Amino acid sequence: MIISRQKPSEEILIFLRDYKNIFLLGCGDCATACKSGGQAEVEQMAVLLEGAGKTVTGYCVPSAPCIAAKLKAETAKKIGDLRRSEAVLVLACGLGVQSFKDNDRFDLAVFPALDTLSGAVMDGQGNFLEKCSMCGECVLGETAGICPVTLCPKGMLNGPCGGVIRGKCEADTENDCVWIKIYEELNRKKQQKNLKKIYGPKDFKKSARPHRLIMK
């Protein structure tokens, strides 16, 4: 799940200041779940733009605009609307924005309506929680499924820092130290031996951008 939130309307209107005819592209997956780019938000954006003197030529909400096949299938139904457009405002994460640009046959101006925050899980209450930094060198097998790279503000790999205060994180005193959580979980599962492993500096080559996974 990719967490996103809408940009301020003032910023969006600055993007579109030189364009009159705007097509809107939403996201039926992550942005819908975040209530930042689903059907309702796309319709609200159309009202905002029309109130600012823009013409909304049309819109669509692909189930996953980051997947080229799904994006093409939905935008193919809106070819006439896209032909009348000067720009596309994308209510999806940065992946959706770039996916549209890569598959745009009309060479339209493409702008983001959202800020992309991070990958996350959704808990039982519908909250979005960042739990993975996608670092390319996963340590969850040794840390009881709890990620110190992401959940420790300092990214400590070999136990807590010296600033733990009564079990709380020095950088964010509202949160428990993640290494105490790791210890307690390993102790509960009788896997304390994992704590003896010493990690060297992370190999940042494994997280160097851009990543590619070529499907043969």
VENPE-V458466 format. One record per residue. RES is the residue in one letter. OMEGA is omega in whole degrees, -180 to 180 (none if undefined). Layout:
res=[RES RES]
omega=[OMEGA OMEGA]
This chain:
res=[M I I S R Q K P S E E I L I F L R D Y K N I F L L G C G D C A T A C K S G G Q A E V E Q M A V L L E G A G K T V T G Y C V P S A P C I A A K L K A E T A K K I G D L R R S E A V L V L A C G L G V Q S F K D N D R F D L A V F P A L D T L S G A V M D G Q G N F L E K C S M C G E C V L G E T A G I C P V T L C P K G M L N G P C G G V I R G K C E A D T E N D C V W I K I Y E E L N R K K Q Q K N L K K I Y G P K D F K K S A R P H R L I M K]
omega=[178 179 177 175 -178 173 174 -178 180 180 179 -179 175 176 -170 -172 -177 -175 -178 -172 -170 172 -179 178 179 -179 -179 -176 -172 -177 173 180 180 -177 178 -176 176 -178 -178 -178 177 179 177 179 178 179 179 -177 179 176 178 177 178 173 177 -175 -180 177 171 -178 178 -180 178 -176 178 177 -171 -177 -180 177 -178 -179 -178 -179 177 179 -175 -176 -180 179 -179 178 -179 -173 173 -176 176 175 -172 176 179 179 180 176 179 179 -176 176 178 -179 -179 -175 -178 -179 -176 178 -180 170 -176 -176 176 173 -176 167 179 -173 -178 167 -177 169 175 -179 -176 179 179 177 179 -174 177 -178 -179 179 180 -172 179 -178 -168 179 -174 179 -180 -174 174 177 179 -171 178 180 -177 -171 172 -180 179 -180 -177 -177 -174 179 -174 174 -178 -175 180 -178 -179 176 -177 179 179 -176 -180 -172 175 -174 172 174 -176 -179 173 176 180 180 -177 -180 177 179 180 -178 178 178 -177 -179 179 -178 -179 -179 178 179 173 178 179 176 -175 173 -178 178 180 -180 -5 175 175 173 -176 -180 -178 none]
